[in-house]
Amino acid sequence: MFLNQAKQVVYDAIVEEGILASSQLKDNYRSVWSRDSMMTGLVGFAIDDSKIIEGFKNAILTLAKFQAKNGQIPSNVALGNYPKVSYGSLVGRVDATTWWIVGCSILLKNNKDFQKTYFETLKPKIYSALALLDSWEFNQKGLIYTPLGGNWADEYVCSGYTLYDNVLRYWALKAAADIFEDAELAEKAHKTKTLIINNFSHNELGEKYHPIAFEEKLKDTKPYFSCSFSSNGYDQRWDMAGNALAILLNINEDIDGISQYLIQLKDEFHHWMLPVFSPIIRPEDEDWQLLHSNFLYDFKNKPFHFHNGGSWPIFLGWLCWALNNKNKKSIPENIFNHYQELLKKEEQPQFYEYYASDKMEPSGAKKLCFSAVGYIMMHESLFNHLKPLDF
C-alpha cells in the first residue's frame, strides 16, 4: 500500500554525494551516514532499484574519500562547501566501518560497472578497514570490543563484546572474502561465526571467552543470543538488531525458539511493533544512571522511547526479512500489518524514526530512509521479492 511512498522517501534523500539519512534539512540529517546509507543501498540492491543503487555507489565513494589513516570509515560526512567529517561524537562508531565494508564488497561483486571502475581503488581501502577491526579485538582472540555508545545505539547502555557488532564483523569478513577470493579472510569469517555461537548462544560446547560468566548466564538461559558480555559478565537483554542479523546470516538456527520469544514479547507489550531492546530501563533500575548520563544534546531514552524500548521500523524490517527467509511468515505478516495500520493513521505517511512502544506514538525524525527501507524490507520479503545478499 505504501511501497511507492517509501521509495520516494529514499529518492528524495539521494544527492550527488550519496544517500542522506533524511531529506529533511534539520540537525545532522543533511549528511551521508555510513550506517544509514549502506542499509538503504543494500535494500536498493535487493530490490534492483537503479536510482537507489546509484546513490549507494556515490555514498560508498564519499565515505571512502574520508577514510581515516587507521582505516576507520566516517560515521557521517556533513555536506557543504567544506564537508565536516565525523567518526563519532562522545565515542567512535564501530558499525560505520563494518557496514561500509559489507556494502562496498557486495556492490563490487554484483555490479559489474562499479567493479570495473573501482575494484583496484577500493580493495586496499577495504583491507585497511578490515585491519582496523583486527586491532579492535584488543586481545587478538577473535571478537571485537565496542565501547559504550560505539554503535547505532549510541545513547544506550550496551558495550563490550556486542552481538550486533560481531555479527556485522562476520558479515564484513565473509563479503570481502567472497569478492577478493581470499581464503585467509574466509577462514577468519568461519572462526568469527564459531566464536559468536560459542559465546552468545546458550550452547555449552566450544571455547568461552569468559567461562565463569558463561556458567552464570546458563542459570537464566534465553531463547535468543545475548546482547553483549564483558569482563563483568553478560548482558542478557533482547537486542533486535543483533538477533535479526544473526538469523539472516544463518548464525542462529534456533528459529522456533526465537519465534516463541517474539510471541511472548508481543503478549508483554500487547502489539506487534516490538521493542528494539527489552526489558525497559526505568528510573529505579540499576542501569538508569548509566543511561541517563549518556547523551550529547537531549535525553531521549525515557522508558519505551528511542533505544530504551522504542519500536524501530528499520530493525523490524531486518527481522521480517530474516524470518521470511526461514519461511516463518506469520510473525513478519503481523508486524507488517501493524506498521501499515500506523501509517494509515497519517494523512501522508511520514516514516518516523521510531514509535514509543507503550502508546504507539510516532517520534524522532520524519521522512527517514531507515524507516522507509524498513517498510520496503517488510513488504518485499513477505512476497519473496528481495534478492539475497550473499548469505
N, C-alpha and C positions, 0 to 999 in steps of 0.2 A: 504493500500500500504506500509506503514512504520511501521506496528504494530510490526513485529518481531524486527526491528531495535530499536524501542522504548523500548521493553522488554530487549533487550541486553544492552542498556544503564544502566538499573536498575541492571541487573545481574552483570555487570562489577563493580558496586558500592557496591556489597554485600561482606562484610568481616565477620570475626568471631564475631566481636563485634556488628554487625548490618548492617545498610544501610547508606553509606556515602551520602553526598549531591551530589557528583560527583566523578567519577573515576579519574578525572584529578587531579594530585598531585600538586596543587598550592594553595597558600593562605591558608585559613582555611577550604577548602572544604574536606580535609582529616580528617573529623570529623563526628561523629554521631550527627546530629541535631535533636532535638525533632520534630520541625515543619515539616521538610523535610521527615524524616524517618517515621513519623506517617502517613502523607498523602500518601507517597509511599506504606507503608504497608497496609493501608486501601484499596487502589486501588488493590493491590495484592490479598487481601482477596476477594474483589468484583469480581475479575476475576478467583478466585480459583487457583492461581499460587503458587505451593508448594515452589519454590525457594524463591520467594519474601516473602511468609509467614514465612519461616524460618528466613530470615533476619529481618523481622518485630518482631518476638519473641525476637531475640537477642538484637535488638535496645531498646525494652521496658525494658529488663533486665539491659542493660548497663546504661540507663538513671536512672532507679530506684536505681541502686547501688550508684549513686552520688546524690541522693535526699538530699537537704539541711535539716537542723534540723527543719526549719519552714515549711517544706512540699514542698518547691519550687523544680521543676524539672529543670535540667540544660537546658539552651538554646542549648548548644552543648558540647560534650566531644571530645577533640582532642586526637587522638590515639598515641601510642608510649609506650616506656618502663615506662614513667612517665606521665600518662594521664593528660591533662590540662583541667580543668572543668571551663566552663564559664556560668554564669547566665545572661549575658548581658554585654555590653561594657559601653557606656555612661549611660545607664539605663537598668534595668532588663526587661526581656521579659515575659509579661503576657501569651501570647499564647503558650509558650513552655509547661507550666503546663496544660493548658486546652486540647491541642492536645494530650498530653500523657494520660490524664485521658480517653479521648474518645477512643483512640487506644487500650489502655490496657483493658478497660471494654468490648469493642466489641470483642476483641480476646478471652478474658476469657469466654465470653458467648458462642462463636461459635466454639472454638477449644477445644475439649474435653481433649486431651492430655495436652495442655497448662493449662487448668483449673485444671486438676487433680494434676499437679505437682506444680503449682504456686499460686493457689487460696488463700491459707492461708498466703502466703508470701506477695502477692501484695495487698490484701484487706486493711490492715492498711495503706499502702503507698498511696492508692487512697483516703482513708478518710482523711489522713493528708493533701494531696494536696487540697481536697475539703474545708477543714477548712481554709487553706490559702486563697482561693478565697473568703470565707466569710469575712476575715479581709480586703481584698482589696475593699470591699464595702465602707469602711471608715465611712459611716453614718448609717449602718445597715438598709438600705432601700431597698436593693434587687438587685441593679445593681453594677457591678464592675467598678472601675475607673482606667483608663490606663494613665500613664504618657506619655509625648511626647517621641516618639521613642520606646514605650514599646511593640510593636508587630512586625509582619513581615515587615511592612512599617517603618523600624527603622530610616530612614533618611527623613521622610516625616513630615507633619505639623499636623497630626491628634492626638488628645488627649482628655481626659475626659471620659465621658460615651460613649464608642465607640460601634457602631453596631456590628462590627466584633467580638470583644472580648466578648460581652454579648451573642451573638448567640452561640458562642463556649462554653461559660459557661453553657448555657441552655442545649446544647448537652451533655456536660460532666455530668451534673446532671441527665439527662434522661437516659444516658447509664449506669451510676453507679447504679441508682435506679433499673434499669432493671435486671442487673446481681445479685445484692445483695437483690433484692425483698424488698427494703427499702421504705416504704410508706412516710416517712418524706422527703426523697430526691425527691420522685415523686411529692409531694405537692410543694416543693421548685422549682422544674422544671416548674410546671404549673404556679406558681406565676411569675417566671422569664419570661416565654413566654408572659404572660399578660402584664407585665411591658414593655417588648420590643415593643409590639404592641401599647400600650398606649402612649409611649414616642417617638418612632422613626417613626411611621406612621403619616399620617395627620388625623387620626381618632380623633374626638374631644371628644369622650366618654372616661371615665376612669380617674383615678388619674394621675396627671402630676407631675414630679419632679420639673419642673421649669415653672409654669403656664404662667408667663409673657413672657418668651422666646418662649414658645409654641404658644401663641397668635400671636407673631411677625412672627413666621415662617409660620403661616397659610396665611399670605399675599402673600407668594410665594410658594405655595404647589408644591411638586414634585410627580411624579408617583412611585417613589422608596422610600425606607426608608432612613432617614437622616444618614449621615456618623457618626456624633457624636454630643454631646452637653455638655456643662459645665456651670459654673456659669455665664459666659459672653455671653451665647446664643448658637444657633445651627450652626453647620457646615453642610450646605445643599449640599455639593458636592457629586457626584456619587462615590460610593465605590463598586466596582465589587465583591470583596471578601465577604464583609458583606452581600450584597444583594443576591449573589448566594447561600450562605449558608442559608439565611433566606427563600428563595424559597424552597431549597432542604429539609429543616426541617419543612416545612408547617407552617411557621410563617407568611410569606407574601403570601396571597392568591390572590392578585391582579395581576394575570399573564398577563392579557390583557394590563393593564397599563404599566407594565414593558416591555412587548413586543413592544408596541408603542414607548416607550422611546428609546429602543435599536435601532429601525429603525431610529429614529431621530439622535442618536449618530453616526450611520453608515453614514447617509447623511452628518453630520458635518465633519467627518473625511475621508469620501469617500472610506471606506473599512470596512470589517467585523472583522478585528483584532482590536477589540475595546479596548480603554484605560482602565487601571485598576482604575485610578482616573480621574475625569474630573470636572470642566474645568482645562485647563493647567495653571500653575502658571508662570507668566512672570516677568522679572526684574522690570517692572513698577507697579506690583501688591503689595498690602499690605502684603501678605504672603511671598513675596520673601525673605526678610531679615531673617525671621524665617527659611525658607527652606535652604537658602544659608549658614547658620551658623551650620546646623545640620548634621555634618558628622564627621567621625573619621579619615579617611585616605585621600580620594579624593572626590571631589564634583562630584556626578553622576547625579544629578537631573536637568540637563538642560531641557528646555522645550521639551516635547514629549519623554523624556528619563526616564528610571528607574521607580521610583514611580510617577514621575511627568508626567503622561500621557503615560508611556510605556505600551506596549501590552504584557501581561504575559500569556503564554500558560497554566500555572498551573491553574489560576483562570478562564480563558476562558473554561478550562476543567470542572471545578466545575459548571460554568454557563450552559454549554451544558448539563451536567448530570441533573441539576435541571430542565431545560426547557423540556428536553426529557421525564423526569418523569411525567411532566404535559401534555404530548402529544402535545407539541408545537415544532414540528420538523423542521420547515423551517429555523428559525434563527440558531439553532445548526448546521444544514446542511451547511448553508452559511459560518459559522465560520470555520467549519471543512474543507470545500473545499478551503477556502483561506489559511489556515495553510498548507494544503497539497501542494498548489501551491508554497508557500515559501520554503518548504522542497525540492521540486523537483528542485529548482534552484541550490541546493548544490550538489557537486559531491557525497558526502555522507552526510546524514542528521546529523547535529551537535547538534540539540536540544539546541539552545542557550537559555540563561536565559530570554531574552525579546527582543522585536522589538521596535525601535523608531517609534512611531505611525504617524509621518509625512511622512517619506521617506521609511518606512518598512525595515530599515537596522537592521540586527541582531546585538545584543550587549550582553555584560555580559559573564558569564561563559559558556563554552561548555559542552556537554555531561551531562547536568543537569537532575537529576532524576525528579525534579519539572516539567520540560518541557516535558520529556518523558511520565510521567504519565498523564500530561495534554492531550497529544495526545491520550493516551490509553482511558481516560475518554470520549473524544470527539467521538472516533471511536466506542467503545463498548456500550456507552449509546445510540448512534444513532441506533444501531442494537439490542437494548434491551438485551445485554449480561452481564449486571452487576447485581450481587446480591445486594439486599437492605442492607443498613447499619443501620437497626433498626430505621427508621424514624417514 
